[in-house]
């Protein structure tokens, strides 16, 4: 009975170590190239000083406040800035 149990333990250990070794060396043989990140069309991001939102400069609402051009994420934020000035 003890001999059978010893054989089962040896086989289990053999499978365990085989799995550890295979997991260690498998990445060297089966790695796939990492794709390049997709190109982003966002461009430069700017921050709205009213709501603190970041948004693409191309989509900015421009307003002259205090003789200076400022960028906002929406006309509502631009109106709030005009009222606050």
PyMOL Python script that loads the backbone (N, CA, C, O; Angstrom):
from pymol import cmd

cmd.read_pdbstr("""\
ATOM      1  N   UNK A   1       0.816  -1.190   0.000  1.00  0.00           N
ATOM      2  CA  UNK A   1       0.000   0.000   0.000  1.00  0.00           C
ATOM      3  C   UNK A   1       0.866   1.263   0.000  1.00  0.00           C
ATOM      4  O   UNK A   1       0.597   2.216  -0.732  1.00  0.00           O
ATOM      5  N   UNK A   2       1.902   1.251   0.828  1.00  0.00           N
ATOM      6  CA  UNK A   2       2.781   2.417   0.909  1.00  0.00           C
ATOM      7  C   UNK A   2       3.556   2.581  -0.389  1.00  0.00           C
ATOM      8  O   UNK A   2       3.842   3.708  -0.794  1.00  0.00           O
ATOM      9  N   UNK A   3       3.897   1.496  -1.041  1.00  0.00           N
ATOM     10  CA  UNK A   3       4.626   1.578  -2.312  1.00  0.00           C
ATOM     11  C   UNK A   3       3.762   2.235  -3.385  1.00  0.00           C
ATOM     12  O   UNK A   3       4.272   3.010  -4.195  1.00  0.00           O
ATOM     13  N   UNK A   4       2.489   1.944  -3.403  1.00  0.00           N
ATOM     14  CA  UNK A   4       1.573   2.546  -4.374  1.00  0.00           C
ATOM     15  C   UNK A   4       1.434   4.041  -4.094  1.00  0.00           C
ATOM     16  O   UNK A   4       1.451   4.857  -5.015  1.00  0.00           O
ATOM     17  N   UNK A   5       1.300   4.388  -2.830  1.00  0.00           N
ATOM     18  CA  UNK A   5       1.188   5.795  -2.451  1.00  0.00           C
ATOM     19  C   UNK A   5       2.463   6.563  -2.825  1.00  0.00           C
ATOM     20  O   UNK A   5       2.394   7.694  -3.305  1.00  0.00           O
ATOM     21  N   UNK A   6       3.604   5.948  -2.603  1.00  0.00           N
ATOM     22  CA  UNK A   6       4.884   6.563  -2.981  1.00  0.00           C
ATOM     23  C   UNK A   6       4.979   6.765  -4.489  1.00  0.00           C
ATOM     24  O   UNK A   6       5.492   7.789  -4.940  1.00  0.00           O
ATOM     25  N   UNK A   7       4.503   5.823  -5.263  1.00  0.00           N
ATOM     26  CA  UNK A   7       4.522   5.944  -6.725  1.00  0.00           C
ATOM     27  C   UNK A   7       3.590   7.059  -7.178  1.00  0.00           C
ATOM     28  O   UNK A   7       3.929   7.816  -8.088  1.00  0.00           O
ATOM     29  N   UNK A   8       2.430   7.170  -6.561  1.00  0.00           N
ATOM     30  CA  UNK A   8       1.480   8.225  -6.913  1.00  0.00           C
ATOM     31  C   UNK A   8       2.083   9.595  -6.599  1.00  0.00           C
ATOM     32  O   UNK A   8       1.947  10.525  -7.395  1.00  0.00           O
ATOM     33  N   UNK A   9       2.740   9.727  -5.460  1.00  0.00           N
ATOM     34  CA  UNK A   9       3.369  10.988  -5.087  1.00  0.00           C
ATOM     35  C   UNK A   9       4.480  11.332  -6.070  1.00  0.00           C
ATOM     36  O   UNK A   9       4.605  12.489  -6.474  1.00  0.00           O
ATOM     37  N   UNK A  10       5.290  10.348  -6.463  1.00  0.00           N
ATOM     38  CA  UNK A  10       6.361  10.597  -7.430  1.00  0.00           C
ATOM     39  C   UNK A  10       5.804  11.043  -8.781  1.00  0.00           C
ATOM     40  O   UNK A  10       6.347  11.959  -9.399  1.00  0.00           O
ATOM     41  N   UNK A  11       4.747  10.419  -9.237  1.00  0.00           N
ATOM     42  CA  UNK A  11       4.143  10.805 -10.512  1.00  0.00           C
ATOM     43  C   UNK A  11       3.560  12.210 -10.412  1.00  0.00           C
ATOM     44  O   UNK A  11       3.699  13.008 -11.339  1.00  0.00           O
ATOM     45  N   UNK A  12       2.909  12.517  -9.289  1.00  0.00           N
ATOM     46  CA  UNK A  12       2.344  13.858  -9.105  1.00  0.00           C
ATOM     47  C   UNK A  12       3.454  14.907  -9.098  1.00  0.00           C
ATOM     48  O   UNK A  12       3.308  15.960  -9.720  1.00  0.00           O
ATOM     49  N   UNK A  13       4.543  14.642  -8.415  1.00  0.00           N
ATOM     50  CA  UNK A  13       5.674  15.565  -8.403  1.00  0.00           C
ATOM     51  C   UNK A  13       6.286  15.713  -9.792  1.00  0.00           C
ATOM     52  O   UNK A  13       6.676  16.813 -10.184  1.00  0.00           O
ATOM     53  N   UNK A  14       6.373  14.620 -10.533  1.00  0.00           N
ATOM     54  CA  UNK A  14       6.902  14.675 -11.891  1.00  0.00           C
ATOM     55  C   UNK A  14       6.040  15.573 -12.763  1.00  0.00           C
ATOM     56  O   UNK A  14       6.570  16.397 -13.508  1.00  0.00           O
ATOM     57  N   UNK A  15       4.723  15.431 -12.687  1.00  0.00           N
ATOM     58  CA  UNK A  15       3.827  16.298 -13.463  1.00  0.00           C
ATOM     59  C   UNK A  15       3.920  17.762 -13.010  1.00  0.00           C
ATOM     60  O   UNK A  15       3.878  18.676 -13.834  1.00  0.00           O
ATOM     61  N   UNK A  16       4.047  17.976 -11.696  1.00  0.00           N
ATOM     62  CA  UNK A  16       4.162  19.335 -11.181  1.00  0.00           C
ATOM     63  C   UNK A  16       5.416  20.020 -11.722  1.00  0.00           C
ATOM     64  O   UNK A  16       5.345  21.141 -12.226  1.00  0.00           O
ATOM     65  N   UNK A  17       6.562  19.348 -11.618  1.00  0.00           N
ATOM     66  CA  UNK A  17       7.803  19.960 -12.099  1.00  0.00           C
ATOM     67  C   UNK A  17       7.809  20.114 -13.614  1.00  0.00           C
ATOM     68  O   UNK A  17       8.366  21.084 -14.128  1.00  0.00           O
ATOM     69  N   UNK A  18       7.202  19.179 -14.339  1.00  0.00           N
ATOM     70  CA  UNK A  18       7.101  19.320 -15.796  1.00  0.00           C
ATOM     71  C   UNK A  18       6.272  20.547 -16.147  1.00  0.00           C
ATOM     72  O   UNK A  18       6.615  21.285 -17.071  1.00  0.00           O
ATOM     73  N   UNK A  19       5.196  20.768 -15.426  1.00  0.00           N
ATOM     74  CA  UNK A  19       4.353  21.946 -15.681  1.00  0.00           C
ATOM     75  C   UNK A  19       5.103  23.242 -15.384  1.00  0.00           C
ATOM     76  O   UNK A  19       5.004  24.205 -16.144  1.00  0.00           O
ATOM     77  N   UNK A  20       5.847  23.269 -14.289  1.00  0.00           N
ATOM     78  CA  UNK A  20       6.619  24.461 -13.931  1.00  0.00           C
ATOM     79  C   UNK A  20       7.656  24.762 -15.013  1.00  0.00           C
ATOM     80  O   UNK A  20       7.818  25.915 -15.412  1.00  0.00           O
ATOM     81  N   UNK A  21       8.343  23.751 -15.480  1.00  0.00           N
ATOM     82  CA  UNK A  21       9.378  23.943 -16.512  1.00  0.00           C
ATOM     83  C   UNK A  21       8.751  24.393 -17.822  1.00  0.00           C
ATOM     84  O   UNK A  21       9.268  25.300 -18.474  1.00  0.00           O
ATOM     85  N   UNK A  22       7.653  23.777 -18.212  1.00  0.00           N
ATOM     86  CA  UNK A  22       6.986  24.163 -19.466  1.00  0.00           C
ATOM     87  C   UNK A  22       6.491  25.600 -19.396  1.00  0.00           C
ATOM     88  O   UNK A  22       6.629  26.351 -20.361  1.00  0.00           O
ATOM     89  N   UNK A  23       5.914  25.991 -18.260  1.00  0.00           N
ATOM     90  CA  UNK A  23       5.453  27.382 -18.121  1.00  0.00           C
ATOM     91  C   UNK A  23       6.612  28.374 -18.148  1.00  0.00           C
ATOM     92  O   UNK A  23       6.443  29.515 -18.578  1.00  0.00           O
ATOM     93  N   UNK A  24       7.779  27.949 -17.696  1.00  0.00           N
ATOM     94  CA  UNK A  24       8.931  28.850 -17.674  1.00  0.00           C
ATOM     95  C   UNK A  24       9.510  29.054 -19.068  1.00  0.00           C
ATOM     96  O   UNK A  24       9.938  30.158 -19.404  1.00  0.00           O
ATOM     97  N   UNK A  25       9.526  28.008 -19.876  1.00  0.00           N
ATOM     98  CA  UNK A  25      10.166  28.134 -21.191  1.00  0.00           C
ATOM     99  C   UNK A  25       9.183  28.388 -22.331  1.00  0.00           C
ATOM    100  O   UNK A  25       9.609  28.764 -23.422  1.00  0.00           O
ATOM    101  N   UNK A  26       7.892  28.197 -22.115  1.00  0.00           N
ATOM    102  CA  UNK A  26       6.912  28.362 -23.184  1.00  0.00           C
ATOM    103  C   UNK A  26       6.892  29.764 -23.778  1.00  0.00           C
ATOM    104  O   UNK A  26       6.770  29.878 -24.997  1.00  0.00           O
ATOM    105  N   UNK A  27       7.003  30.837 -23.003  1.00  0.00           N
ATOM    106  CA  UNK A  27       6.970  32.173 -23.614  1.00  0.00           C
ATOM    107  C   UNK A  27       8.076  32.408 -24.636  1.00  0.00           C
ATOM    108  O   UNK A  27       7.911  33.216 -25.550  1.00  0.00           O
ATOM    109  N   UNK A  28       9.188  31.719 -24.495  1.00  0.00           N
ATOM    110  CA  UNK A  28      10.272  31.886 -25.458  1.00  0.00           C
ATOM    111  C   UNK A  28       9.907  31.311 -26.823  1.00  0.00           C
ATOM    112  O   UNK A  28      10.441  31.748 -27.842  1.00  0.00           O
ATOM    113  N   UNK A  29       9.012  30.346 -26.850  1.00  0.00           N
ATOM    114  CA  UNK A  29       8.661  29.689 -28.100  1.00  0.00           C
ATOM    115  C   UNK A  29       7.314  30.131 -28.672  1.00  0.00           C
ATOM    116  O   UNK A  29       7.094  30.041 -29.879  1.00  0.00           O
ATOM    117  N   UNK A  30       6.426  30.602 -27.822  1.00  0.00           N
ATOM    118  CA  UNK A  30       5.070  30.867 -28.272  1.00  0.00           C
ATOM    119  C   UNK A  30       4.631  32.313 -28.105  1.00  0.00           C
ATOM    120  O   UNK A  30       3.432  32.572 -27.995  1.00  0.00           O
ATOM    121  N   UNK A  31       5.541  33.245 -28.082  1.00  0.00           N
ATOM    122  CA  UNK A  31       5.142  34.647 -27.944  1.00  0.00           C
ATOM    123  C   UNK A  31       4.645  35.188 -29.271  1.00  0.00           C
ATOM    124  O   UNK A  31       5.131  34.810 -30.337  1.00  0.00           O
ATOM    125  N   UNK A  32       3.676  36.070 -29.186  1.00  0.00           N
ATOM    126  CA  UNK A  32       3.159  36.736 -30.375  1.00  0.00           C
ATOM    127  C   UNK A  32       3.604  38.188 -30.329  1.00  0.00           C
ATOM    128  O   UNK A  32       3.697  38.776 -29.252  1.00  0.00           O
ATOM    129  N   UNK A  33       3.879  38.767 -31.485  1.00  0.00           N
ATOM    130  CA  UNK A  33       4.302  40.162 -31.472  1.00  0.00           C
ATOM    131  C   UNK A  33       3.195  41.064 -30.932  1.00  0.00           C
ATOM    132  O   UNK A  33       2.011  40.850 -31.195  1.00  0.00           O
ATOM    133  N   UNK A  34       3.600  42.059 -30.184  1.00  0.00           N
ATOM    134  CA  UNK A  34       2.647  43.005 -29.623  1.00  0.00           C
ATOM    135  C   UNK A  34       2.259  44.005 -30.699  1.00  0.00           C
ATOM    136  O   UNK A  34       3.136  44.603 -31.322  1.00  0.00           O
ATOM    137  N   UNK A  35       0.965  44.201 -30.933  1.00  0.00           N
ATOM    138  CA  UNK A  35       0.567  45.163 -31.964  1.00  0.00           C
ATOM    139  C   UNK A  35       0.885  46.593 -31.519  1.00  0.00           C
ATOM    140  O   UNK A  35       0.880  46.900 -30.327  1.00  0.00           O
ATOM    141  N   UNK A  36       1.156  47.444 -32.480  1.00  0.00           N
ATOM    142  CA  UNK A  36       1.394  48.844 -32.177  1.00  0.00           C
ATOM    143  C   UNK A  36       0.100  49.471 -31.679  1.00  0.00           C
ATOM    144  O   UNK A  36      -0.985  49.094 -32.122  1.00  0.00           O
ATOM    145  N   UNK A  37       0.209  50.421 -30.765  1.00  0.00           N
ATOM    146  CA  UNK A  37      -1.019  51.073 -30.302  1.00  0.00           C
ATOM    147  C   UNK A  37      -1.677  51.827 -31.451  1.00  0.00           C
ATOM    148  O   UNK A  37      -0.988  52.323 -32.342  1.00  0.00           O
ATOM    149  N   UNK A  38      -2.999  51.915 -31.437  1.00  0.00           N
ATOM    150  CA  UNK A  38      -3.685  52.610 -32.529  1.00  0.00           C
ATOM    151  C   UNK A  38      -3.331  54.104 -32.532  1.00  0.00           C
ATOM    152  O   UNK A  38      -3.083  54.713 -31.492  1.00  0.00           O
ATOM    153  N   UNK A  39      -3.318  54.651 -33.721  1.00  0.00           N
ATOM    154  CA  UNK A  39      -3.049  56.087 -33.852  1.00  0.00           C
ATOM    155  C   UNK A  39      -4.231  56.865 -33.284  1.00  0.00           C
ATOM    156  O   UNK A  39      -5.389  56.550 -33.561  1.00  0.00           O
ATOM    157  N   UNK A  40      -3.932  57.854 -32.512  1.00  0.00           N
ATOM    158  CA  UNK A  40      -5.013  58.671 -31.958  1.00  0.00           C
ATOM    159  C   UNK A  40      -5.145  59.937 -32.771  1.00  0.00           C
ATOM    160  O   UNK A  40      -4.154  60.553 -33.164  1.00  0.00           O
ATOM    161  N   UNK A  41      -6.356  60.305 -33.011  1.00  0.00           N
ATOM    162  CA  UNK A  41      -6.636  61.502 -33.791  1.00  0.00           C
ATOM    163  C   UNK A  41      -7.053  62.654 -32.888  1.00  0.00           C
ATOM    164  O   UNK A  41      -7.666  63.619 -33.345  1.00  0.00           O
ATOM    165  N   UNK A  42      -6.722  62.550 -31.611  1.00  0.00           N
ATOM    166  CA  UNK A  42      -7.171  63.563 -30.672  1.00  0.00           C
ATOM    167  C   UNK A  42      -6.360  64.839 -30.800  1.00  0.00           C
ATOM    168  O   UNK A  42      -6.928  65.929 -30.740  1.00  0.00           O
ATOM    169  N   UNK A  43      -5.073  64.740 -30.971  1.00  0.00           N
ATOM    170  CA  UNK A  43      -4.239  65.928 -31.023  1.00  0.00           C
ATOM    171  C   UNK A  43      -3.951  66.443 -29.622  1.00  0.00           C
ATOM    172  O   UNK A  43      -3.943  65.677 -28.658  1.00  0.00           O
ATOM    173  N   UNK A  44      -3.716  67.746 -29.515  1.00  0.00           N
ATOM    174  CA  UNK A  44      -3.413  68.355 -28.230  1.00  0.00           C
ATOM    175  C   UNK A  44      -4.667  68.456 -27.370  1.00  0.00           C
ATOM    176  O   UNK A  44      -5.742  68.824 -27.843  1.00  0.00           O
ATOM    177  N   UNK A  45      -4.500  68.118 -26.094  1.00  0.00           N
ATOM    178  CA  UNK A  45      -5.598  68.275 -25.159  1.00  0.00           C
ATOM    179  C   UNK A  45      -5.409  69.567 -24.374  1.00  0.00           C
ATOM    180  O   UNK A  45      -4.293  69.917 -23.989  1.00  0.00           O
ATOM    181  N   UNK A  46      -6.502  70.262 -24.144  1.00  0.00           N
ATOM    182  CA  UNK A  46      -6.494  71.476 -23.332  1.00  0.00           C
ATOM    183  C   UNK A  46      -7.513  71.286 -22.213  1.00  0.00           C
ATOM    184  O   UNK A  46      -8.375  70.410 -22.277  1.00  0.00           O
ATOM    185  N   UNK A  47      -7.394  72.123 -21.191  1.00  0.00           N
ATOM    186  CA  UNK A  47      -8.285  71.980 -20.033  1.00  0.00           C
ATOM    187  C   UNK A  47      -9.173  73.205 -19.887  1.00  0.00           C
ATOM    188  O   UNK A  47      -8.707  74.344 -19.924  1.00  0.00           O
ATOM    189  N   UNK A  48     -10.443  72.946 -19.723  1.00  0.00           N
ATOM    190  CA  UNK A  48     -11.422  74.005 -19.490  1.00  0.00           C
ATOM    191  C   UNK A  48     -11.233  74.504 -18.063  1.00  0.00           C
ATOM    192  O   UNK A  48     -11.232  73.707 -17.126  1.00  0.00           O
ATOM    193  N   UNK A  49     -11.074  75.816 -17.887  1.00  0.00           N
ATOM    194  CA  UNK A  49     -10.822  76.348 -16.544  1.00  0.00           C
ATOM    195  C   UNK A  49     -12.071  76.387 -15.689  1.00  0.00           C
ATOM    196  O   UNK A  49     -11.971  76.552 -14.473  1.00  0.00           O
ATOM    197  N   UNK A  50     -13.242  76.242 -16.284  1.00  0.00           N
ATOM    198  CA  UNK A  50     -14.496  76.274 -15.527  1.00  0.00           C
ATOM    199  C   UNK A  50     -14.840  74.892 -14.971  1.00  0.00           C
ATOM    200  O   UNK A  50     -14.992  74.733 -13.760  1.00  0.00           O
ATOM    201  N   UNK A  51     -14.963  73.888 -15.853  1.00  0.00           N
ATOM    202  CA  UNK A  51     -15.377  72.551 -15.398  1.00  0.00           C
ATOM    203  C   UNK A  51     -14.215  71.573 -15.258  1.00  0.00           C
ATOM    204  O   UNK A  51     -14.416  70.423 -14.867  1.00  0.00           O
ATOM    205  N   UNK A  52     -13.007  72.019 -15.573  1.00  0.00           N
ATOM    206  CA  UNK A  52     -11.778  71.217 -15.434  1.00  0.00           C
ATOM    207  C   UNK A  52     -11.735  69.995 -16.343  1.00  0.00           C
ATOM    208  O   UNK A  52     -10.997  69.050 -16.064  1.00  0.00           O
ATOM    209  N   UNK A  53     -12.510  69.994 -17.424  1.00  0.00           N
ATOM    210  CA  UNK A  53     -12.541  68.891 -18.373  1.00  0.00           C
ATOM    211  C   UNK A  53     -11.427  69.049 -19.402  1.00  0.00           C
ATOM    212  O   UNK A  53     -11.152  70.155 -19.866  1.00  0.00           O
ATOM    213  N   UNK A  54     -10.781  67.922 -19.757  1.00  0.00           N
ATOM    214  CA  UNK A  54      -9.814  67.920 -20.843  1.00  0.00           C
ATOM    215  C   UNK A  54     -10.549  67.593 -22.138  1.00  0.00           C
ATOM    216  O   UNK A  54     -11.446  66.750 -22.149  1.00  0.00           O
ATOM    217  N   UNK A  55     -10.172  68.255 -23.227  1.00  0.00           N
ATOM    218  CA  UNK A  55     -10.825  68.046 -24.512  1.00  0.00           C
ATOM    219  C   UNK A  55      -9.845  68.417 -25.619  1.00  0.00           C
ATOM    220  O   UNK A  55      -8.889  69.153 -25.376  1.00  0.00           O
ATOM    221  N   UNK A  56     -10.074  67.910 -26.845  1.00  0.00           N
ATOM    222  CA  UNK A  56      -9.178  68.229 -27.957  1.00  0.00           C
ATOM    223  C   UNK A  56      -9.250  69.707 -28.330  1.00  0.00           C
ATOM    224  O   UNK A  56     -10.331  70.294 -28.365  1.00  0.00           O
ATOM    225  N   UNK A  57      -8.119  70.290 -28.602  1.00  0.00           N
ATOM    226  CA  UNK A  57      -8.044  71.707 -28.968  1.00  0.00           C
ATOM    227  C   UNK A  57      -8.904  71.991 -30.201  1.00  0.00           C
ATOM    228  O   UNK A  57      -9.471  73.077 -30.320  1.00  0.00           O
ATOM    229  N   UNK A  58      -9.005  71.028 -31.116  1.00  0.00           N
ATOM    230  CA  UNK A  58      -9.773  71.237 -32.345  1.00  0.00           C
ATOM    231  C   UNK A  58     -11.260  71.445 -32.073  1.00  0.00           C
ATOM    232  O   UNK A  58     -11.944  72.091 -32.867  1.00  0.00           O
ATOM    233  N   UNK A  59     -11.772  70.909 -30.963  1.00  0.00           N
ATOM    234  CA  UNK A  59     -13.199  71.024 -30.648  1.00  0.00           C
ATOM    235  C   UNK A  59     -13.509  72.156 -29.666  1.00  0.00           C
ATOM    236  O   UNK A  59     -14.632  72.261 -29.174  1.00  0.00           O
ATOM    237  N   UNK A  60     -12.526  72.989 -29.384  1.00  0.00           N
ATOM    238  CA  UNK A  60     -12.692  74.025 -28.368  1.00  0.00           C
ATOM    239  C   UNK A  60     -13.643  75.118 -28.827  1.00  0.00           C
ATOM    240  O   UNK A  60     -13.698  75.473 -30.005  1.00  0.00           O
ATOM    241  N   UNK A  61     -14.386  75.639 -27.866  1.00  0.00           N
ATOM    242  CA  UNK A  61     -15.198  76.838 -28.078  1.00  0.00           C
ATOM    243  C   UNK A  61     -14.319  77.999 -27.637  1.00  0.00           C
ATOM    244  O   UNK A  61     -13.890  78.067 -26.485  1.00  0.00           O
ATOM    245  N   UNK A  62     -14.058  78.909 -28.563  1.00  0.00           N
ATOM    246  CA  UNK A  62     -13.156  80.028 -28.274  1.00  0.00           C
ATOM    247  C   UNK A  62     -13.969  81.247 -27.858  1.00  0.00           C
ATOM    248  O   UNK A  62     -15.005  81.558 -28.446  1.00  0.00           O
ATOM    249  N   UNK A  63     -13.476  81.925 -26.831  1.00  0.00           N
ATOM    250  CA  UNK A  63     -14.160  83.131 -26.351  1.00  0.00           C
ATOM    251  C   UNK A  63     -13.106  84.148 -25.933  1.00  0.00           C
ATOM    252  O   UNK A  63     -12.062  83.791 -25.387  1.00  0.00           O
ATOM    253  N   UNK A  64     -13.393  85.416 -26.196  1.00  0.00           N
ATOM    254  CA  UNK A  64     -12.519  86.509 -25.769  1.00  0.00           C
ATOM    255  C   UNK A  64     -13.025  86.992 -24.413  1.00  0.00           C
ATOM    256  O   UNK A  64     -14.135  87.512 -24.302  1.00  0.00           O
ATOM    257  N   UNK A  65     -12.213  86.818 -23.403  1.00  0.00           N
ATOM    258  CA  UNK A  65     -12.578  87.217 -22.049  1.00  0.00           C
ATOM    259  C   UNK A  65     -11.427  88.043 -21.490  1.00  0.00           C
ATOM    260  O   UNK A  65     -10.294  87.572 -21.396  1.00  0.00           O
ATOM    261  N   UNK A  66     -11.738  89.276 -21.122  1.00  0.00           N
ATOM    262  CA  UNK A  66     -10.707  90.166 -20.597  1.00  0.00           C
ATOM    263  C   UNK A  66      -9.653  90.494 -21.639  1.00  0.00           C
ATOM    264  O   UNK A  66      -8.489  90.707 -21.299  1.00  0.00           O
ATOM    265  N   UNK A  67     -10.050  90.538 -22.909  1.00  0.00           N
ATOM    266  CA  UNK A  67      -9.114  90.844 -23.986  1.00  0.00           C
ATOM    267  C   UNK A  67      -8.203  89.692 -24.364  1.00  0.00           C
ATOM    268  O   UNK A  67      -7.264  89.878 -25.138  1.00  0.00           O
ATOM    269  N   UNK A  68      -8.458  88.518 -23.838  1.00  0.00           N
ATOM    270  CA  UNK A  68      -7.615  87.353 -24.096  1.00  0.00           C
ATOM    271  C   UNK A  68      -8.478  86.197 -24.590  1.00  0.00           C
ATOM    272  O   UNK A  68      -9.556  85.942 -24.053  1.00  0.00           O
ATOM    273  N   UNK A  69      -7.989  85.491 -25.632  1.00  0.00           N
ATOM    274  CA  UNK A  69      -8.734  84.342 -26.140  1.00  0.00           C
ATOM    275  C   UNK A  69      -8.546  83.154 -25.197  1.00  0.00           C
ATOM    276  O   UNK A  69      -7.423  82.801 -24.835  1.00  0.00           O
ATOM    277  N   UNK A  70      -9.661  82.550 -24.809  1.00  0.00           N
ATOM    278  CA  UNK A  70      -9.626  81.375 -23.942  1.00  0.00           C
ATOM    279  C   UNK A  70     -10.411  80.253 -24.591  1.00  0.00           C
ATOM    280  O   UNK A  70     -11.302  80.490 -25.407  1.00  0.00           O
ATOM    281  N   UNK A  71     -10.068  79.022 -24.218  1.00  0.00           N
ATOM    282  CA  UNK A  71     -10.692  77.840 -24.805  1.00  0.00           C
ATOM    283  C   UNK A  71     -11.569  77.158 -23.766  1.00  0.00           C
ATOM    284  O   UNK A  71     -11.194  77.011 -22.603  1.00  0.00           O
ATOM    285  N   UNK A  72     -12.767  76.740 -24.226  1.00  0.00           N
ATOM    286  CA  UNK A  72     -13.723  76.080 -23.350  1.00  0.00           C
ATOM    287  C   UNK A  72     -14.256  74.829 -24.028  1.00  0.00           C
ATOM    288  O   UNK A  72     -14.203  74.700 -25.251  1.00  0.00           O
ATOM    289  N   UNK A  73     -14.778  73.893 -23.206  1.00  0.00           N
ATOM    290  CA  UNK A  73     -15.309  72.638 -23.762  1.00  0.00           C
ATOM    291  C   UNK A  73     -16.689  72.820 -24.357  1.00  0.00           C
ATOM    292  O   UNK A  73     -17.105  72.033 -25.207  1.00  0.00           O
ATOM    293  N   UNK A  74     -17.413  73.855 -23.919  1.00  0.00           N
ATOM    294  CA  UNK A  74     -18.776  74.070 -24.424  1.00  0.00           C
ATOM    295  C   UNK A  74     -19.123  75.545 -24.333  1.00  0.00           C
ATOM    296  O   UNK A  74     -18.435  76.322 -23.672  1.00  0.00           O
ATOM    297  N   UNK A  75     -20.185  75.912 -24.998  1.00  0.00           N
ATOM    298  CA  UNK A  75     -20.635  77.303 -24.934  1.00  0.00           C
ATOM    299  C   UNK A  75     -21.177  77.620 -23.530  1.00  0.00           C
ATOM    300  O   UNK A  75     -21.116  78.771 -23.098  1.00  0.00           O
ATOM    301  N   UNK A  76     -21.699  76.631 -22.827  1.00  0.00           N
ATOM    302  CA  UNK A  76     -22.182  76.856 -21.466  1.00  0.00           C
ATOM    303  C   UNK A  76     -21.030  77.259 -20.554  1.00  0.00           C
ATOM    304  O   UNK A  76     -21.178  78.162 -19.730  1.00  0.00           O
ATOM    305  N   UNK A  77     -19.888  76.599 -20.693  1.00  0.00           N
ATOM    306  CA  UNK A  77     -18.719  76.960 -19.860  1.00  0.00           C
ATOM    307  C   UNK A  77     -18.189  78.341 -20.264  1.00  0.00           C
ATOM    308  O   UNK A  77     -17.765  79.120 -19.411  1.00  0.00           O
ATOM    309  N   UNK A  78     -18.216  78.637 -21.559  1.00  0.00           N
ATOM    310  CA  UNK A  78     -17.773  79.963 -22.012  1.00  0.00           C
ATOM    311  C   UNK A  78     -18.691  81.044 -21.450  1.00  0.00           C
ATOM    312  O   UNK A  78     -18.221  82.107 -21.043  1.00  0.00           O
ATOM    313  N   UNK A  79     -19.997  80.779 -21.426  1.00  0.00           N
ATOM    314  CA  UNK A  79     -20.951  81.750 -20.859  1.00  0.00           C
ATOM    315  C   UNK A  79     -20.725  81.917 -19.360  1.00  0.00           C
ATOM    316  O   UNK A  79     -20.795  83.035 -18.849  1.00  0.00           O
ATOM    317  N   UNK A  80     -20.456  80.825 -18.648  1.00  0.00           N
ATOM    318  CA  UNK A  80     -20.176  80.930 -17.218  1.00  0.00           C
ATOM    319  C   UNK A  80     -18.935  81.747 -16.965  1.00  0.00           C
ATOM    320  O   UNK A  80     -18.883  82.504 -15.996  1.00  0.00           O
ATOM    321  N   UNK A  81     -17.922  81.613 -17.822  1.00  0.00           N
ATOM    322  CA  UNK A  81     -16.687  82.392 -17.668  1.00  0.00           C
ATOM    323  C   UNK A  81     -16.948  83.865 -17.950  1.00  0.00           C
ATOM    324  O   UNK A  81     -16.392  84.731 -17.275  1.00  0.00           O
ATOM    325  N   UNK A  82     -17.778  84.154 -18.931  1.00  0.00           N
ATOM    326  CA  UNK A  82     -18.116  85.566 -19.244  1.00  0.00           C
ATOM    327  C   UNK A  82     -18.857  86.204 -18.081  1.00  0.00           C
ATOM    328  O   UNK A  82     -18.599  87.357 -17.736  1.00  0.00           O
ATOM    329  N   UNK A  83     -19.771  85.464 -17.477  1.00  0.00           N
ATOM    330  CA  UNK A  83     -20.543  86.007 -16.355  1.00  0.00           C
ATOM    331  C   UNK A  83     -19.677  86.188 -15.113  1.00  0.00           C
ATOM    332  O   UNK A  83     -19.889  87.106 -14.320  1.00  0.00           O
ATOM    333  N   UNK A  84     -18.699  85.300 -14.957  1.00  0.00           N
ATOM    334  CA  UNK A  84     -17.822  85.381 -13.794  1.00  0.00           C
ATOM    335  C   UNK A  84     -16.802  86.476 -13.900  1.00  0.00           C
ATOM    336  O   UNK A  84     -16.240  86.883 -12.884  1.00  0.00           O
ATOM    337  N   UNK A  85     -16.535  86.979 -15.111  1.00  0.00           N
ATOM    338  CA  UNK A  85     -15.506  88.006 -15.306  1.00  0.00           C
ATOM    339  C   UNK A  85     -16.043  89.387 -15.009  1.00  0.00           C
ATOM    340  O   UNK A  85     -15.312  90.371 -15.122  1.00  0.00           O
TER     341      UNK A  85
END
""", "prot")
cmd.dss("prot")
cmd.show_as("cartoon", "prot")
cmd.util.cbc("prot")
cmd.orient("prot")
